[in-house]
């Protein structure tokens, strides 16, 4: 079932010059991103949460408990419903690099 757009969204889409957008070069896009970094797309590399968890030899519940995530969050990341961002991405990269060391550090804190 398609989601109904708000009037503001419909108006914004109707006012968009799609031909101008299609004609943009990579340089045009880079200039726009440089002038407004908040408008830049998320270009972060994908993080395979399932692979990180499995390499640590843990179930979803064990992984969530050890690293202070909710089980639901792990499930959503693993099925692709959501993507980790910000501090979660940093934590996942640290887990990937040294899962046991990070578990010890968190347990000692």
C-alpha positions as CSV (number, residue, x, y, z in Angstrom):
1,X,0.0,0.0,0.0
2,X,1.5,3.3,-1.1
3,X,1.9,6.1,1.5
4,X,-0.1,9.2,0.7
5,X,2.1,12.3,0.3
6,X,1.3,15.5,2.2
7,X,0.3,18.5,0.2
8,X,3.6,20.2,0.9
9,X,5.5,17.1,-0.4
10,X,3.3,17.0,-3.6
11,X,3.9,20.8,-4.1
12,X,7.7,20.4,-3.6
13,X,7.8,17.5,-6.1
14,X,5.7,19.4,-8.6
15,X,8.0,22.5,-8.3
16,X,11.2,20.5,-8.8
17,X,12.9,20.9,-12.2
18,X,13.7,17.2,-12.8
19,X,15.4,18.0,-16.1
20,X,17.9,20.3,-14.4
21,X,18.6,17.6,-11.8
22,X,19.1,14.9,-14.5
23,X,21.5,17.3,-16.3
24,X,23.7,17.8,-13.2
25,X,27.3,16.6,-13.5
26,X,29.3,15.0,-10.7
27,X,31.1,18.4,-10.4
28,X,27.8,20.2,-10.0
29,X,26.8,17.7,-7.3
30,X,30.2,18.1,-5.5
31,X,29.8,21.9,-5.6
32,X,26.4,21.7,-4.0
33,X,27.6,19.3,-1.3
34,X,30.6,21.6,-0.6
35,X,28.2,24.5,-0.1
36,X,25.8,22.6,2.1
37,X,27.4,19.5,3.8
38,X,24.2,18.8,5.6
39,X,22.6,18.0,2.2
40,X,25.2,15.4,1.3
41,X,24.0,11.8,0.9
42,X,25.2,9.2,3.4
43,X,28.2,7.7,1.6
44,X,29.3,5.6,4.5
45,X,30.3,2.0,3.7
46,X,27.8,-0.7,4.6
47,X,28.4,-2.5,7.8
48,X,27.5,-6.2,7.9
49,X,26.2,-6.5,11.4
50,X,25.4,-10.2,11.0
51,X,29.0,-11.0,9.9
52,X,30.4,-9.0,12.9
53,X,28.1,-10.8,15.3
54,X,28.8,-14.2,13.9
55,X,32.6,-13.6,13.9
56,X,32.2,-12.8,17.6
57,X,30.4,-16.2,18.0
58,X,27.3,-14.7,19.5
59,X,23.6,-15.0,19.1
60,X,21.6,-11.9,18.5
61,X,20.6,-11.8,22.2
62,X,24.1,-12.3,23.4
63,X,25.5,-9.6,21.1
64,X,22.8,-7.2,22.1
65,X,23.5,-7.8,25.8
66,X,27.3,-7.7,25.5
67,X,27.4,-4.4,23.6
68,X,24.3,-2.7,25.0
69,X,22.1,-2.8,21.9
70,X,18.5,-3.9,21.9
71,X,17.7,-7.3,20.3
72,X,15.2,-5.5,18.1
73,X,17.9,-3.1,16.8
74,X,20.2,-6.0,15.9
75,X,17.3,-7.7,14.1
76,X,16.4,-4.6,12.2
77,X,20.1,-4.0,11.2
78,X,20.5,-7.6,10.1
79,X,17.4,-7.7,7.9
80,X,18.2,-4.3,6.4
81,X,15.2,-2.5,7.8
82,X,17.5,0.1,9.4
83,X,21.1,1.0,9.1
84,X,23.5,1.7,12.0
85,X,24.7,5.3,12.1
86,X,26.8,7.6,14.1
87,X,28.1,6.2,17.4
88,X,26.6,2.7,16.6
89,X,28.7,2.5,13.4
90,X,31.8,3.4,15.5
91,X,31.0,0.8,18.1
92,X,30.4,-1.8,15.5
93,X,33.8,-1.1,13.9
94,X,35.4,-1.4,17.3
95,X,33.6,-4.7,17.9
96,X,34.8,-6.0,14.5
97,X,38.4,-5.1,15.3
98,X,38.4,-6.6,18.8
99,X,35.2,-8.1,20.1
100,X,36.7,-9.7,23.2
101,X,38.7,-6.6,24.2
102,X,35.6,-4.4,23.8
103,X,33.5,-6.8,25.9
104,X,36.1,-6.6,28.6
105,X,36.3,-2.8,28.5
106,X,32.5,-2.5,28.7
107,X,32.3,-5.0,31.6
108,X,34.9,-3.1,33.5
109,X,33.2,0.3,33.0
